[in-house]
Amino acid sequence: MDLPHPSRDRTNTQVLLASRPEGEPTTSNFQVVQNAIPAPGHDEVLLRNVFLSLDPYMRGRMNAAGSYAAPVQVGEVMVGGTVSEVVNGNGSEFLPGDIVLSYTGWQTYAVAAVGDLRRLDPTIAPVSTALGVLGMPGFTAYAGLSEIGRPARGETVVVAAASGPVGSVVGQLAHLAGARAVGIVGGPEKVRFIEGLGFDTALDHRSASFSEDLKAAVPEGIDVYFENVGGKIWDAVLPLLNEYARVPVCGLVATYNNTAPPAGPDRTGLMMTSILRKSLTVRGFLQSEFVPTHTERFFAEMMPLVRSGALRYREDIVEGLENAPAAFIGMLRGENFGKLLVKLT
């Protein structure tokens, strides 16, 4: 990777939150600006970002409402995980050319605290995987499935958004554990993809017969449902959950752009009745809560699987930071195919 050249790289391209979206975001909610390349202070290093991760949680950070993390303020750089190259180590343990995992957001250059960085070894795995299968999405799948889902051999595990960076790992890990993995995706190409990953059954939620297809695919019911989507998929899954089924709730991307409660009857009573009568475990979680206890196990178990090809992944790489807003909006519509990354050129 080339280091910045002072006569060529004079500015820092940044994508700011220009306004808060009402419903689905548009490109007008973002602003691309040029600013000076920052200088590192004490215990900081200067980074050039190489890959930017685009993830569904960023939609919630665009809202003003309180959540598990502070919202991005209007006029601030959009947040996000990055794989970065050290430009100026500023006397720290990091040297120019080192590749690190950081969280410096939608910009080409950034300063970061030394303590917030993790050095990456490109000889072990492609550095982009630190934002996907060997990063936050993969860890989310691993921790949520192992700690909340806890599939046993012979049980049925259903996962929505099964071609994405979280769902694809959930299904493969469930299959490797001896469970029956049923994946739900949008479109025939994604159906073929997860079939190639070893899912026992792949279903297209865009099919007019989806609810019937799901029921036929789980004749003995569902023991674990890993929730990434919500909406009509959850409506189809709920009646099929077995007694003592576990539901790790990772995301609800179908609802992220909603500005009002969904139309139709209130199904809260049905859900609560099912939870009571079937002794269901429905637990939302943030991957960060498992970082202190599961990180070492995650790398010890996942790294060999990825390196051997026993656990496969797909990346959807968009070129150029200026294309990040459109790619992000498309991701919320389900248009990406695999882990969505921006390669900063």
Contacts in CASP RR format, 6 or more apart in sequence:
PFRMAT RR
TARGET T0000
AUTHOR 0000-0000-0000
METHOD contacts of the structure
MODEL  1
MDLPHPSRDRTNTQVLLASRPEGEPTTSNFQVVQNAIPAPGHDEVLLRNV
FLSLDPYMRGRMNAAGSYAAPVQVGEVMVGGTVSEVVNGNGSEFLPGDIV
LSYTGWQTYAVAAVGDLRRLDPTIAPVSTALGVLGMPGFTAYAGLSEIGR
PARGETVVVAAASGPVGSVVGQLAHLAGARAVGIVGGPEKVRFIEGLGFD
TALDHRSASFSEDLKAAVPEGIDVYFENVGGKIWDAVLPLLNEYARVPVC
GLVATYNNTAPPAGPDRTGLMMTSILRKSLTVRGFLQSEFVPTHTERFFA
EMMPLVRSGALRYREDIVEGLENAPAAFIGMLRGENFGKLLVKLT
1 50 0 8 1.000
1 85 0 8 1.000
1 97 0 8 1.000
1 99 0 8 1.000
3 48 0 8 1.000
3 85 0 8 1.000
3 87 0 8 1.000
3 96 0 8 1.000
3 97 0 8 1.000
4 37 0 8 1.000
4 48 0 8 1.000
4 87 0 8 1.000
4 109 0 8 1.000
9 37 0 8 1.000
9 109 0 8 1.000
10 37 0 8 1.000
11 34 0 8 1.000
11 35 0 8 1.000
11 36 0 8 1.000
11 37 0 8 1.000
12 34 0 8 1.000
12 35 0 8 1.000
12 36 0 8 1.000
12 37 0 8 1.000
12 38 0 8 1.000
12 107 0 8 1.000
12 108 0 8 1.000
12 109 0 8 1.000
12 110 0 8 1.000
13 32 0 8 1.000
13 33 0 8 1.000
13 34 0 8 1.000
13 107 0 8 1.000
13 108 0 8 1.000
13 321 0 8 1.000
13 322 0 8 1.000
14 32 0 8 1.000
14 33 0 8 1.000
14 34 0 8 1.000
14 35 0 8 1.000
14 77 0 8 1.000
14 106 0 8 1.000
14 107 0 8 1.000
14 108 0 8 1.000
15 30 0 8 1.000
15 31 0 8 1.000
15 32 0 8 1.000
15 77 0 8 1.000
15 78 0 8 1.000
15 106 0 8 1.000
15 107 0 8 1.000
15 321 0 8 1.000
15 322 0 8 1.000
15 324 0 8 1.000
15 325 0 8 1.000
16 30 0 8 1.000
16 31 0 8 1.000
16 32 0 8 1.000
16 33 0 8 1.000
16 75 0 8 1.000
16 76 0 8 1.000
16 77 0 8 1.000
16 78 0 8 1.000
17 29 0 8 1.000
17 30 0 8 1.000
17 31 0 8 1.000
17 62 0 8 1.000
17 72 0 8 1.000
17 73 0 8 1.000
17 74 0 8 1.000
17 75 0 8 1.000
17 76 0 8 1.000
17 78 0 8 1.000
18 28 0 8 1.000
18 29 0 8 1.000
18 30 0 8 1.000
18 31 0 8 1.000
18 74 0 8 1.000
18 75 0 8 1.000
19 28 0 8 1.000
19 29 0 8 1.000
19 74 0 8 1.000
20 29 0 8 1.000
20 62 0 8 1.000
20 63 0 8 1.000
20 64 0 8 1.000
20 74 0 8 1.000
21 29 0 8 1.000
21 62 0 8 1.000
21 63 0 8 1.000
21 257 0 8 1.000
22 259 0 8 1.000
23 257 0 8 1.000
23 258 0 8 1.000
23 259 0 8 1.000
24 257 0 8 1.000
24 329 0 8 1.000
24 332 0 8 1.000
25 59 0 8 1.000
25 62 0 8 1.000
25 257 0 8 1.000
25 325 0 8 1.000
25 328 0 8 1.000
25 329 0 8 1.000
25 332 0 8 1.000
26 329 0 8 1.000
27 325 0 8 1.000
27 326 0 8 1.000
27 329 0 8 1.000
29 62 0 8 1.000
29 325 0 8 1.000
30 78 0 8 1.000
30 324 0 8 1.000
30 325 0 8 1.000
31 75 0 8 1.000
32 321 0 8 1.000
32 322 0 8 1.000
37 46 0 8 1.000
37 109 0 8 1.000
38 46 0 8 1.000
38 109 0 8 1.000
38 110 0 8 1.000
38 111 0 8 1.000
39 46 0 8 1.000
39 111 0 8 1.000
40 46 0 8 1.000
40 88 0 8 1.000
40 89 0 8 1.000
40 90 0 8 1.000
40 111 0 8 1.000
41 90 0 8 1.000
41 111 0 8 1.000
43 92 0 8 1.000
43 113 0 8 1.000
43 114 0 8 1.000
43 115 0 8 1.000
44 90 0 8 1.000
44 111 0 8 1.000
44 112 0 8 1.000
44 113 0 8 1.000
44 114 0 8 1.000
45 86 0 8 1.000
45 87 0 8 1.000
45 88 0 8 1.000
45 89 0 8 1.000
45 90 0 8 1.000
45 92 0 8 1.000
45 94 0 8 1.000
45 111 0 8 1.000
45 112 0 8 1.000
45 114 0 8 1.000
45 117 0 8 1.000
46 86 0 8 1.000
46 87 0 8 1.000
46 88 0 8 1.000
46 89 0 8 1.000
46 90 0 8 1.000
46 109 0 8 1.000
46 110 0 8 1.000
46 111 0 8 1.000
47 82 0 8 1.000
47 84 0 8 1.000
47 85 0 8 1.000
47 86 0 8 1.000
47 87 0 8 1.000
47 100 0 8 1.000
47 102 0 8 1.000
47 104 0 8 1.000
47 109 0 8 1.000
47 110 0 8 1.000
47 111 0 8 1.000
47 112 0 8 1.000
48 84 0 8 1.000
48 85 0 8 1.000
48 87 0 8 1.000
48 108 0 8 1.000
48 109 0 8 1.000
48 344 0 8 1.000
49 82 0 8 1.000
49 83 0 8 1.000
49 84 0 8 1.000
49 85 0 8 1.000
49 102 0 8 1.000
49 104 0 8 1.000
49 105 0 8 1.000
49 107 0 8 1.000
49 108 0 8 1.000
49 109 0 8 1.000
49 110 0 8 1.000
49 344 0 8 1.000
50 82 0 8 1.000
50 83 0 8 1.000
50 84 0 8 1.000
50 85 0 8 1.000
50 99 0 8 1.000
50 127 0 8 1.000
50 343 0 8 1.000
50 344 0 8 1.000
51 82 0 8 1.000
51 83 0 8 1.000
51 127 0 8 1.000
51 128 0 8 1.000
51 131 0 8 1.000
51 341 0 8 1.000
51 342 0 8 1.000
51 343 0 8 1.000
51 344 0 8 1.000
52 80 0 8 1.000
52 81 0 8 1.000
52 82 0 8 1.000
52 105 0 8 1.000
52 106 0 8 1.000
52 321 0 8 1.000
52 324 0 8 1.000
52 341 0 8 1.000
52 342 0 8 1.000
52 344 0 8 1.000
53 80 0 8 1.000
53 81 0 8 1.000
53 82 0 8 1.000
53 131 0 8 1.000
53 132 0 8 1.000
53 136 0 8 1.000
53 339 0 8 1.000
53 340 0 8 1.000
53 341 0 8 1.000
54 324 0 8 1.000
54 327 0 8 1.000
54 328 0 8 1.000
54 331 0 8 1.000
54 336 0 8 1.000
54 340 0 8 1.000
54 341 0 8 1.000
54 342 0 8 1.000
55 80 0 8 1.000
55 136 0 8 1.000
55 137 0 8 1.000
55 340 0 8 1.000
56 251 0 8 1.000
56 253 0 8 1.000
56 256 0 8 1.000
56 331 0 8 1.000
56 332 0 8 1.000
57 69 0 8 1.000
58 78 0 8 1.000
58 79 0 8 1.000
58 80 0 8 1.000
58 328 0 8 1.000
59 253 0 8 1.000
59 256 0 8 1.000
59 257 0 8 1.000
59 332 0 8 1.000
60 67 0 8 1.000
60 71 0 8 1.000
60 256 0 8 1.000
61 67 0 8 1.000
61 69 0 8 1.000
61 70 0 8 1.000
61 71 0 8 1.000
61 72 0 8 1.000
61 78 0 8 1.000
61 79 0 8 1.000
62 71 0 8 1.000
62 72 0 8 1.000
63 71 0 8 1.000
64 71 0 8 1.000
65 71 0 8 1.000
68 286 0 8 1.000
72 78 0 8 1.000
72 79 0 8 1.000
77 105 0 8 1.000
77 106 0 8 1.000
77 107 0 8 1.000
78 105 0 8 1.000
78 106 0 8 1.000
78 324 0 8 1.000
79 103 0 8 1.000
79 105 0 8 1.000
79 106 0 8 1.000
80 103 0 8 1.000
80 104 0 8 1.000
80 105 0 8 1.000
80 106 0 8 1.000
81 101 0 8 1.000
81 102 0 8 1.000
81 103 0 8 1.000
81 104 0 8 1.000
81 105 0 8 1.000
81 131 0 8 1.000
81 136 0 8 1.000
82 101 0 8 1.000
82 102 0 8 1.000
82 103 0 8 1.000
82 104 0 8 1.000
82 105 0 8 1.000
82 110 0 8 1.000
82 131 0 8 1.000
83 99 0 8 1.000
83 100 0 8 1.000
83 101 0 8 1.000
83 102 0 8 1.000
83 120 0 8 1.000
83 127 0 8 1.000
83 128 0 8 1.000
83 130 0 8 1.000
83 131 0 8 1.000
84 99 0 8 1.000
84 100 0 8 1.000
84 101 0 8 1.000
84 102 0 8 1.000
84 104 0 8 1.000
84 110 0 8 1.000
84 112 0 8 1.000
85 97 0 8 1.000
85 98 0 8 1.000
85 99 0 8 1.000
85 100 0 8 1.000
86 94 0 8 1.000
86 95 0 8 1.000
86 96 0 8 1.000
86 97 0 8 1.000
86 98 0 8 1.000
86 99 0 8 1.000
86 100 0 8 1.000
87 96 0 8 1.000
87 97 0 8 1.000
87 109 0 8 1.000
88 96 0 8 1.000
89 95 0 8 1.000
89 96 0 8 1.000
92 114 0 8 1.000
93 114 0 8 1.000
94 100 0 8 1.000
94 114 0 8 1.000
94 117 0 8 1.000
94 119 0 8 1.000
98 119 0 8 1.000
99 119 0 8 1.000
99 120 0 8 1.000
99 122 0 8 1.000
99 127 0 8 1.000
100 117 0 8 1.000
100 118 0 8 1.000
100 119 0 8 1.000
100 120 0 8 1.000
101 117 0 8 1.000
101 118 0 8 1.000
101 120 0 8 1.000
101 130 0 8 1.000
101 131 0 8 1.000
101 135 0 8 1.000
102 110 0 8 1.000
102 112 0 8 1.000
102 116 0 8 1.000
102 117 0 8 1.000
103 112 0 8 1.000
103 116 0 8 1.000
104 110 0 8 1.000
104 112 0 8 1.000
106 321 0 8 1.000
106 324 0 8 1.000
107 321 0 8 1.000
108 321 0 8 1.000
108 344 0 8 1.000
118 130 0 8 1.000
120 127 0 8 1.000
120 130 0 8 1.000
124 303 0 8 1.000
124 307 0 8 1.000
125 134 0 8 1.000
125 303 0 8 1.000
125 306 0 8 1.000
125 307 0 8 1.000
128 315 0 8 1.000
128 317 0 8 1.000
128 341 0 8 1.000
129 135 0 8 1.000
129 306 0 8 1.000
129 313 0 8 1.000
131 137 0 8 1.000
131 339 0 8 1.000
131 341 0 8 1.000
132 138 0 8 1.000
132 165 0 8 1.000
132 313 0 8 1.000
132 315 0 8 1.000
132 339 0 8 1.000
133 165 0 8 1.000
133 169 0 8 1.000
133 302 0 8 1.000
133 306 0 8 1.000
133 311 0 8 1.000
133 313 0 8 1.000
133 339 0 8 1.000
134 299 0 8 1.000
134 302 0 8 1.000
134 303 0 8 1.000
134 306 0 8 1.000
136 287 0 8 1.000
137 164 0 8 1.000
137 165 0 8 1.000
137 166 0 8 1.000
137 169 0 8 1.000
137 339 0 8 1.000
138 165 0 8 1.000
138 166 0 8 1.000
138 169 0 8 1.000
138 298 0 8 1.000
138 302 0 8 1.000
139 287 0 8 1.000
139 290 0 8 1.000
139 291 0 8 1.000
139 294 0 8 1.000
139 295 0 8 1.000
139 298 0 8 1.000
140 166 0 8 1.000
140 250 0 8 1.000
140 287 0 8 1.000
141 165 0 8 1.000
141 166 0 8 1.000
141 167 0 8 1.000
141 169 0 8 1.000
141 170 0 8 1.000
141 173 0 8 1.000
141 226 0 8 1.000
142 169 0 8 1.000
142 173 0 8 1.000
142 294 0 8 1.000
142 298 0 8 1.000
142 301 0 8 1.000
142 302 0 8 1.000
143 285 0 8 1.000
143 287 0 8 1.000
143 290 0 8 1.000
143 294 0 8 1.000
143 298 0 8 1.000
144 226 0 8 1.000
144 248 0 8 1.000
144 250 0 8 1.000
144 285 0 8 1.000
144 287 0 8 1.000
144 290 0 8 1.000
145 151 0 8 1.000
145 157 0 8 1.000
145 170 0 8 1.000
145 173 0 8 1.000
145 174 0 8 1.000
145 224 0 8 1.000
145 226 0 8 1.000
145 248 0 8 1.000
146 173 0 8 1.000
146 294 0 8 1.000
147 285 0 8 1.000
147 290 0 8 1.000
147 294 0 8 1.000
148 246 0 8 1.000
148 248 0 8 1.000
148 281 0 8 1.000
148 283 0 8 1.000
148 284 0 8 1.000
148 285 0 8 1.000
149 157 0 8 1.000
149 224 0 8 1.000
149 226 0 8 1.000
149 246 0 8 1.000
149 248 0 8 1.000
150 224 0 8 1.000
150 246 0 8 1.000
151 157 0 8 1.000
151 174 0 8 1.000
151 177 0 8 1.000
151 178 0 8 1.000
151 179 0 8 1.000
151 223 0 8 1.000
151 224 0 8 1.000
152 177 0 8 1.000
152 179 0 8 1.000
152 223 0 8 1.000
153 177 0 8 1.000
153 178 0 8 1.000
153 179 0 8 1.000
154 178 0 8 1.000
154 179 0 8 1.000
154 180 0 8 1.000
155 179 0 8 1.000
155 180 0 8 1.000
155 223 0 8 1.000
155 224 0 8 1.000
156 179 0 8 1.000
156 180 0 8 1.000
156 182 0 8 1.000
156 218 0 8 1.000
156 220 0 8 1.000
156 221 0 8 1.000
156 222 0 8 1.000
156 223 0 8 1.000
156 224 0 8 1.000
157 170 0 8 1.000
157 171 0 8 1.000
157 174 0 8 1.000
157 179 0 8 1.000
157 180 0 8 1.000
157 181 0 8 1.000
157 182 0 8 1.000
157 222 0 8 1.000
157 223 0 8 1.000
157 224 0 8 1.000
157 225 0 8 1.000
157 226 0 8 1.000
158 182 0 8 1.000
158 183 0 8 1.000
158 184 0 8 1.000
158 214 0 8 1.000
158 218 0 8 1.000
158 222 0 8 1.000
158 224 0 8 1.000
158 225 0 8 1.000
158 226 0 8 1.000
158 237 0 8 1.000
159 167 0 8 1.000
159 170 0 8 1.000
159 171 0 8 1.000
159 174 0 8 1.000
159 181 0 8 1.000
159 182 0 8 1.000
159 183 0 8 1.000
159 184 0 8 1.000
159 225 0 8 1.000
159 226 0 8 1.000
159 228 0 8 1.000
160 167 0 8 1.000
160 183 0 8 1.000
160 184 0 8 1.000
160 205 0 8 1.000
160 226 0 8 1.000
160 227 0 8 1.000
160 228 0 8 1.000
160 229 0 8 1.000
160 230 0 8 1.000
160 233 0 8 1.000
161 167 0 8 1.000
161 184 0 8 1.000
161 185 0 8 1.000
161 228 0 8 1.000
161 229 0 8 1.000
161 253 0 8 1.000
162 168 0 8 1.000
162 170 0 8 1.000
162 171 0 8 1.000
162 183 0 8 1.000
162 184 0 8 1.000
162 185 0 8 1.000
162 190 0 8 1.000
162 194 0 8 1.000
162 199 0 8 1.000
162 202 0 8 1.000
163 185 0 8 1.000
163 186 0 8 1.000
163 190 0 8 1.000
163 193 0 8 1.000
163 194 0 8 1.000
163 314 0 8 1.000
163 337 0 8 1.000
163 338 0 8 1.000
164 314 0 8 1.000
164 336 0 8 1.000
164 338 0 8 1.000
164 339 0 8 1.000
165 313 0 8 1.000
165 338 0 8 1.000
165 339 0 8 1.000
165 340 0 8 1.000
166 226 0 8 1.000
166 228 0 8 1.000
166 250 0 8 1.000
167 183 0 8 1.000
167 226 0 8 1.000
167 228 0 8 1.000
168 194 0 8 1.000
168 197 0 8 1.000
168 312 0 8 1.000
168 313 0 8 1.000
168 314 0 8 1.000
168 338 0 8 1.000
169 311 0 8 1.000
169 313 0 8 1.000
170 226 0 8 1.000
171 181 0 8 1.000
171 183 0 8 1.000
171 194 0 8 1.000
171 197 0 8 1.000
171 199 0 8 1.000
171 226 0 8 1.000
172 181 0 8 1.000
172 197 0 8 1.000
172 198 0 8 1.000
172 199 0 8 1.000
172 311 0 8 1.000
172 312 0 8 1.000
173 311 0 8 1.000
174 180 0 8 1.000
174 181 0 8 1.000
174 224 0 8 1.000
175 181 0 8 1.000
175 198 0 8 1.000
175 199 0 8 1.000
175 200 0 8 1.000
176 305 0 8 1.000
176 310 0 8 1.000
176 311 0 8 1.000
179 223 0 8 1.000
179 224 0 8 1.000
180 200 0 8 1.000
180 201 0 8 1.000
181 198 0 8 1.000
181 199 0 8 1.000
181 200 0 8 1.000
181 201 0 8 1.000
182 199 0 8 1.000
182 200 0 8 1.000
182 201 0 8 1.000
182 202 0 8 1.000
182 203 0 8 1.000
182 214 0 8 1.000
182 217 0 8 1.000
182 218 0 8 1.000
182 222 0 8 1.000
183 194 0 8 1.000
183 199 0 8 1.000
183 201 0 8 1.000
183 202 0 8 1.000
183 203 0 8 1.000
184 203 0 8 1.000
184 204 0 8 1.000
184 205 0 8 1.000
184 214 0 8 1.000
184 229 0 8 1.000
184 233 0 8 1.000
185 191 0 8 1.000
185 193 0 8 1.000
185 194 0 8 1.000
185 202 0 8 1.000
185 203 0 8 1.000
185 204 0 8 1.000
185 205 0 8 1.000
186 204 0 8 1.000
186 205 0 8 1.000
186 206 0 8 1.000
186 334 0 8 1.000
187 204 0 8 1.000
187 206 0 8 1.000
188 204 0 8 1.000
189 337 0 8 1.000
190 202 0 8 1.000
190 204 0 8 1.000
190 337 0 8 1.000
191 202 0 8 1.000
191 203 0 8 1.000
191 204 0 8 1.000
192 202 0 8 1.000
193 314 0 8 1.000
193 337 0 8 1.000
194 202 0 8 1.000
195 202 0 8 1.000
197 312 0 8 1.000
201 217 0 8 1.000
203 210 0 8 1.000
203 213 0 8 1.000
203 214 0 8 1.000
203 217 0 8 1.000
204 210 0 8 1.000
204 213 0 8 1.000
205 232 0 8 1.000
205 233 0 8 1.000
207 213 0 8 1.000
210 232 0 8 1.000
210 236 0 8 1.000
211 236 0 8 1.000
214 236 0 8 1.000
214 237 0 8 1.000
214 240 0 8 1.000
215 236 0 8 1.000
215 240 0 8 1.000
218 240 0 8 1.000
220 242 0 8 1.000
221 240 0 8 1.000
221 241 0 8 1.000
221 242 0 8 1.000
222 237 0 8 1.000
222 240 0 8 1.000
222 241 0 8 1.000
222 242 0 8 1.000
222 245 0 8 1.000
223 242 0 8 1.000
223 244 0 8 1.000
223 245 0 8 1.000
223 246 0 8 1.000
224 245 0 8 1.000
224 246 0 8 1.000
224 247 0 8 1.000
224 248 0 8 1.000
225 237 0 8 1.000
225 241 0 8 1.000
225 245 0 8 1.000
225 246 0 8 1.000
225 247 0 8 1.000
226 247 0 8 1.000
226 248 0 8 1.000
226 250 0 8 1.000
227 234 0 8 1.000
227 247 0 8 1.000
227 248 0 8 1.000
227 249 0 8 1.000
227 250 0 8 1.000
227 251 0 8 1.000
227 252 0 8 1.000
228 250 0 8 1.000
228 251 0 8 1.000
228 252 0 8 1.000
228 253 0 8 1.000
229 251 0 8 1.000
229 252 0 8 1.000
229 253 0 8 1.000
229 254 0 8 1.000
230 251 0 8 1.000
230 252 0 8 1.000
230 253 0 8 1.000
230 254 0 8 1.000
230 255 0 8 1.000
231 252 0 8 1.000
231 254 0 8 1.000
231 255 0 8 1.000
231 262 0 8 1.000
232 254 0 8 1.000
233 254 0 8 1.000
235 267 0 8 1.000
238 270 0 8 1.000
238 271 0 8 1.000
238 274 0 8 1.000
239 274 0 8 1.000
241 247 0 8 1.000
241 274 0 8 1.000
241 278 0 8 1.000
241 280 0 8 1.000
242 278 0 8 1.000
243 278 0 8 1.000
243 279 0 8 1.000
244 278 0 8 1.000
244 279 0 8 1.000
244 280 0 8 1.000
244 281 0 8 1.000
245 278 0 8 1.000
245 280 0 8 1.000
245 281 0 8 1.000
246 280 0 8 1.000
246 281 0 8 1.000
246 283 0 8 1.000
247 280 0 8 1.000
247 281 0 8 1.000
247 282 0 8 1.000
247 283 0 8 1.000
248 283 0 8 1.000
248 284 0 8 1.000
248 285 0 8 1.000
249 282 0 8 1.000
249 283 0 8 1.000
249 284 0 8 1.000
249 285 0 8 1.000
250 284 0 8 1.000
250 285 0 8 1.000
253 332 0 8 1.000
255 262 0 8 1.000
256 332 0 8 1.000
257 332 0 8 1.000
274 280 0 8 1.000
275 282 0 8 1.000
302 311 0 8 1.000
304 310 0 8 1.000
305 311 0 8 1.000
306 313 0 8 1.000
313 338 0 8 1.000
313 339 0 8 1.000
314 337 0 8 1.000
314 338 0 8 1.000
314 339 0 8 1.000
315 338 0 8 1.000
315 339 0 8 1.000
315 341 0 8 1.000
316 336 0 8 1.000
316 337 0 8 1.000
316 338 0 8 1.000
316 339 0 8 1.000
316 340 0 8 1.000
316 341 0 8 1.000
317 341 0 8 1.000
317 342 0 8 1.000
317 343 0 8 1.000
318 324 0 8 1.000
318 327 0 8 1.000
318 340 0 8 1.000
318 341 0 8 1.000
318 342 0 8 1.000
318 343 0 8 1.000
319 342 0 8 1.000
319 343 0 8 1.000
319 345 0 8 1.000
320 342 0 8 1.000
320 343 0 8 1.000
320 344 0 8 1.000
320 345 0 8 1.000
321 342 0 8 1.000
321 344 0 8 1.000
323 342 0 8 1.000
324 342 0 8 1.000
327 336 0 8 1.000
327 340 0 8 1.000
327 342 0 8 1.000
328 340 0 8 1.000
330 336 0 8 1.000
331 340 0 8 1.000
END
